Amino acid sequence: MQFGGAWTEEKLQILERYLDAYTTALKNTPFNLVYMDAFAGAGQIDLQEDRDAAGFRRGSTLRAIQIRDKPFDELVFVERDPARCADLERLRDDYPNRRITVENSEANGFLRDLRKDWRAWRGVLFLDPFATEVEWSTIEAIASFHALDTWILFPVSAVARMLPKSRRPDDISPTWATRLTIVFGDQSWRRLYRESPQGELFMRPGSMRDSGVGGLLDIYKDNLKRLFGKRFLSTSRRLKTSTGSPLFEFIFCVGNPRGIGPATRIAGHILERM
Ligand SMILES: C[S@@+](CC[C@H](N)C(=O)[O-])C[C@H]1O[C@@H](n2cnc3c(N)ncnc32)[C@H](O)[C@@H]1O
């Protein structure tokens, strides 16, 4: 699997630090711990594209398997691409003593249909799509589990590309309008545009500078805050290309309300200091 630059390593290090701290924090509790990776990839990331590096970078799944202090009791890898699933199955076979499930499924459907008795379980979920694949109805399902601390990559760059250059909301393509509504869960993304006293539609002040990225991100975060309440962490990390263009926003939400204090402290510390 090929992709990524420094921002990929940044994202994976944030996740890995959190997984390490999370499993240690829950080590002496009665819970079984699960790691779920809904856009799992292939286990390794080919660095061919990166001229300054060679070989492979460990992907999120391999990093989760290798968490040592208190290893996860179960790992679930969901991946739509059959070839990547075959790679994940080989990875699973390298760790015969671990409970690893590879699911060749579409991530949204898999998570929405997930029926698990969460009472004895806590865990971490990683949502690492290429672009706008994560649907709001999936986020709602995850919030209802009250069990999975969730790291979400919000695709600021993909979303910004959908906005009409004319900055007039009616110029957005119907396909993209539908996609944004699926991602945001409602028409809230249209709030990016506000009506002037003259009846014209303009982008929110401040949004012009960043092609609407900041405005749309604020709206998405407002929606998360409404859904998760205090389980939503307002601190997040902007992941950028080597030339400084924003790609993704890395966002964190807590699973169980009882974990809000420690989970937000750990995630906040990692996001601010790392
Ligand atoms: C950015 S990569 C994940 C990289 C991985 N986290 C890692 O560190 O190696 C996104 C992955 O999601 C898969 N994917 C894309 N859309 C999907 C969907 N709707 N359901 C499940 N997997 C999907 C792609 O095939 C790809 O392997």
Ligand as a Chemical Component Dictionary entry (heavy atoms), coordinates in Angstrom:
data_LIG
# 
_chem_comp.id                   LIG 
_chem_comp.type                 NON-POLYMER 
_chem_comp.pdbx_formal_charge   0 
_chem_comp.three_letter_code    LIG 
# 
loop_
_chem_comp_atom.comp_id 
_chem_comp_atom.atom_id 
_chem_comp_atom.alt_atom_id 
_chem_comp_atom.type_symbol 
_chem_comp_atom.charge 
_chem_comp_atom.model_Cartn_x 
_chem_comp_atom.model_Cartn_y 
_chem_comp_atom.model_Cartn_z 
_chem_comp_atom.pdbx_ordinal 
LIG C1  C1  C 0  -5.925  5.697  4.430 1  
LIG S1  S1  S 1  -6.077  3.996  4.146 2  
LIG C2  C2  C 0  -5.898  3.294  5.742 3  
LIG C3  C3  C 0  -4.487  3.187  6.197 4  
LIG C4  C4  C 0  -4.278  2.449  7.495 5  
LIG N1  N1  N 0  -4.965  3.098  8.610 6  
LIG C5  C5  C 0  -2.793  2.315  7.804 7  
LIG O1  O1  O 0  -2.290  2.990  8.709 8  
LIG O2  O2  O -1 -2.140  1.539  7.110 9  
LIG C6  C6  C 0  -7.790  3.777  3.863 10 
LIG C7  C7  C 0  -8.216  2.331  3.645 11 
LIG O3  O3  O 0  -9.632  2.246  3.700 12 
LIG C8  C8  C 0  -10.103 1.366  2.701 13 
LIG N2  N2  N 0  -11.481 1.803  2.430 14 
LIG C9  C9  C 0  -11.888 2.867  1.696 15 
LIG N3  N3  N 0  -13.221 2.992  1.764 16 
LIG C10 C10 C 0  -13.659 2.001  2.573 17 
LIG C11 C11 C 0  -14.938 1.637  3.063 18 
LIG N4  N4  N 0  -16.019 2.326  2.715 19 
LIG N5  N5  N 0  -15.033 0.576  3.888 20 
LIG C12 C12 C 0  -13.925 -0.125 4.260 21 
LIG N6  N6  N 0  -12.680 0.168  3.833 22 
LIG C13 C13 C 0  -12.560 1.230  2.994 23 
LIG C14 C14 C 0  -9.141  1.534  1.545 24 
LIG O4  O4  O 0  -9.129  0.367  0.748 25 
LIG C15 C15 C 0  -7.824  1.747  2.286 26 
LIG O5  O5  O 0  -7.158  0.526  2.483 27 
# 
loop_
_chem_comp_bond.comp_id 
_chem_comp_bond.atom_id_1 
_chem_comp_bond.atom_id_2 
_chem_comp_bond.value_order 
_chem_comp_bond.pdbx_ordinal 
LIG C1  S1  SING 1  
LIG S1  C2  SING 2  
LIG S1  C6  SING 3  
LIG C2  C3  SING 4  
LIG C3  C4  SING 5  
LIG C4  N1  SING 6  
LIG C4  C5  SING 7  
LIG C5  O1  DOUB 8  
LIG C5  O2  SING 9  
LIG C6  C7  SING 10 
LIG C7  O3  SING 11 
LIG C7  C15 SING 12 
LIG O3  C8  SING 13 
LIG C8  N2  SING 14 
LIG C8  C14 SING 15 
LIG N2  C9  SING 16 
LIG N2  C13 SING 17 
LIG C9  N3  DOUB 18 
LIG N3  C10 SING 19 
LIG C10 C11 SING 20 
LIG C10 C13 DOUB 21 
LIG C11 N4  SING 22 
LIG C11 N5  DOUB 23 
LIG N5  C12 SING 24 
LIG C12 N6  DOUB 25 
LIG N6  C13 SING 26 
LIG C14 O4  SING 27 
LIG C14 C15 SING 28 
LIG C15 O5  SING 29 
# 
